[in-house]
Amino acid sequence: MNVPISFEFFPPKTPEGAAKLRLTRQALYAHQPEFCSVTFGAGGSTQAGTFGTVEEILSEGVSAACHFSCVGATKAAVRDQLATLQAMGVKRLVALRGDLPSGYGLGGEFQYASDLVAFIRAETGHAFHIEVAAYPEIHPQAKSAEADLQAFAAKVKAGANSAITQYFFNSDAYFRFVDDVHRLGADVPVVPGIMPITSSTQLLRFSDACGAEIPRWIRLRLQGFGDDTASIKSFGLDVMTDLCDQLCTAGVPGIHFYTMNQAATTSEIIRRLKPA
């Protein structure tokens, strides 16, 4: 690939999952990622697992980005967590508002991700490279498309260095989003997020939950394969390789893969994109 790549993992919940993730990481390190990020559960519910996985990645000689959400958090708690991450040697954060845990009311001292970005900058200066989220197809809770663009611009104004998008399948949505936020003065690199297709039921469930649009032709083809996992994976590889090729040809600043703690499909997409 002719652009930088990065990988996202989620913290494993069992010793077996942790062992499997170590093997996955080693397989993906062969592609020389710029960094690997680790997700943070709703309300910080996976903090120990997240920090532990980040620490392992750093010990393996790879740059690690820690997801960092602020919903329900206090400034004192965030200050302590930032100090812990700095002591670990973390240089990169993915700053998010975060999802509310089930049955959890609004609370904490941060209302928006832009508030968290501004706080991190005020507390730590430029100790961290701060990534934020971008939504080419509009955040599902945004009041309007324009409000969503303004929310992104606010995160950049607060001190974000770059952004990673929600996954998408329509490259036009990404290119339009980048054009729109640049017109607002939010001129930071916006890295497209890519979700490899390995399971139609999983993809449909995730997409319905997060507001990512699956084009009708992709949805119908996936449904038509039924339980034929080999055909689903083959079709998914073709679709995602083509999307990544479009993005790389257009000169995107990077590609961020949502690996789901699996190596094979992501590795195959990268292999297909390498020059012959």
Secondary structure by P-SEA (a helix, b strand, c coil): ccbbbbbbbcccccaaaaaaaaaaaaaaccccccbbbbbbcccccaaaaaaaaaaaaaaacbbbbbbbbcccccaaaaaaaaaaaaaaccccccccccccccccccccccccaaaaaaaaaaccccccbbbbbbbcccccccccaaaaaaaaaaaaaaccccccccccccaaaaaaaaaaaaaaccccbbbbbbbbcccaaaaaaaaaaccccccaaaaaaaaaaccaaaaaaaaaaaaaaaaaaaaaaacccbbbbccccccaaaaaaaaaaccc
